[in-house]
Amino acid sequence: MLKFILRRISVSALVLLGASLLMFVLTVNSGDPLKDLRESNDPNRAQLIAERTERMRLDDSDWARYWDWLSGVGGCFTGNCDLGVNVNGVDVLGLTQQAATSTLRLVTLATLLAIVVGVALGILTAIRQYSGFDYTVTFGAFLFFSLPVFWAATLLKEYAAIQYNNWMAVGQYAPWTIVIVAIVAGFLLQAVLGGTRKRRLITAATVFAFVTVLLFIFNALDWWRNPMFGIGGVLLVSAAAGVLVTALAAGLRNRRALYAALTTAVVGAIAYLALAPLLRAPSWPLLIGLFVVTLVVSVAIGAVWGGHARKQAMLVAGITGTITSIMVVVDILISHWASFLSLKSRPISTIGSQTPNFTGEFWERTLDMGTQILLPTILLTLVSVASYSRYTRSSMLETLNQDYVRTARSKGLSEREVIVKHAFRNALIPITTIVAFDFAGIIGGAVITEQVFGWKGMGALFQDGLNAVDPAPVMAFFLVTGVAAVLMNLVADLAYAALDPRIRR
């Protein structure tokens, strides 16, 4: 395995080297970096041209300039990273660090959401092939995949930001809106769950009644402007998630795994109460450290309860612990929503990655970052969900028709075991390839998304450098995105070996 990884890294390094040379040559020959100065009427024009010529080394050959850039990149391995300066003399390394933080935060979150939602929809549509739910998801997938990014962004700005902010000033749903939302929720859930006509009607009626009552209660409590969740809500959702994870990963008959999940949810709720004073004004290193401790404790609980099914119990407990941690953070953020609205009355922003001069504590600043990243994340996720759901559906249908799946069914295994243990794992192999390529594609798509939403990320850095015929910012963009794409492909190769042991040989 080590030889395989080293070989892949060596080949990727050669690919990056050749691609960087091509990118550099194309950039420096794409225009005249002195064009704006040549057309200027400034009396110091000659001096400004001489300064820029010296700063950008325009009198040197392309090879010499490229070697200088490559030497600076090589210094990154010794702690002396030098990516040069841009056309205005600003250090590109500092610009890259700020831009990469914004872009990778956006791209990583969108990729994770797209994988989870897209793969889940793909599995459900494969199991419910040619059903109304399948046709609906298929239509939505093709619709989102074909949407122009700039047009979809405009719609999101209008309805998910401007209109939502107007509504948030009141924070109350009209009765007819509640009825429509409840009807849509009932229709969608009965389509997902399926069954006989009687079962569908019961499901739709139950969901309609539940959603209607819940939304009227939220209106009465002014929940949308002053939301509350509480320790009881965290425990309830975490326990329900534990039961669901157990049903999917181990089966509800595996009592040890179920007890491990429920114990993890209870321990997480108790820890939330104990650590509440510490979580009032935390820091990111503290939260990351607490999350690591949560994983360790959750896996330990699974090991204690596991018995003969230790691996399954540890997996279930680890996932439940992760969900419990997320629910704790969500509860804290919800409790700070009212104070956030007092600082920012129109919460969903349409421009920028953060609110200028925003004054607030840690959780208010976190909410501000979340609302700023919300719209571009939704946009990138919708486009990727379409492709993930289609590829997953196709791969699952192909796998479900294999002989070993029919053999598993004939041996009397439950449908859950057939889907999760046999079909899904093998269907993930081609999907892993798509994830690696899609990550690079999302970074490329983020160039347009960042421009529409006014993000100062890698896309803006690339565009500014290209417009100024300045290779330093363009090469910085290439360096970050190229390395990220190579790393994702390496992770995909390692995932192949984990999913199919035959690949290791």
Secondary structure by P-SEA (a helix, b strand, c coil): caaaaaaaaaaaaaaaaaaaaaaaaaaaaccccccccccccccaaaaaaaaaaaaacccccaaaaaaaaaaaaaaccccccccccccccccaaaaaaaaaaaaaaaaaaaaaaaaaaaaaaaaaaaaacccaaaaaaaaaaaaaaaccaaaaaaaaaacccaaaaaaaacccccaaaaaaaaaaaaaaaaaaacccaaaaaaaaaaaaaaaaaaaaaaaaacccccccccaaaaaaaaaaaaaaaaaccccccaaaaaaaaaaaaaaaaaaaaaaccccccccaaaaaaaaaaaaaaaaaaaaaacccaaaaaaaaaaaaaaaaaaaaaaaaaaaaaaaaaaaccccccccccccccccccaaaaaaaaaaaacaaaaaaaaaaaaaaaaaaaaaaaaaaacaaaaaaaaacccaaaaaccccccccaaaaaaaaaaaaaaaaaaaaaaaaaaccccaaaaaaaaaaaccaaaaaaaaaaaaaaaaaaaaaaaaaaaaacccccc
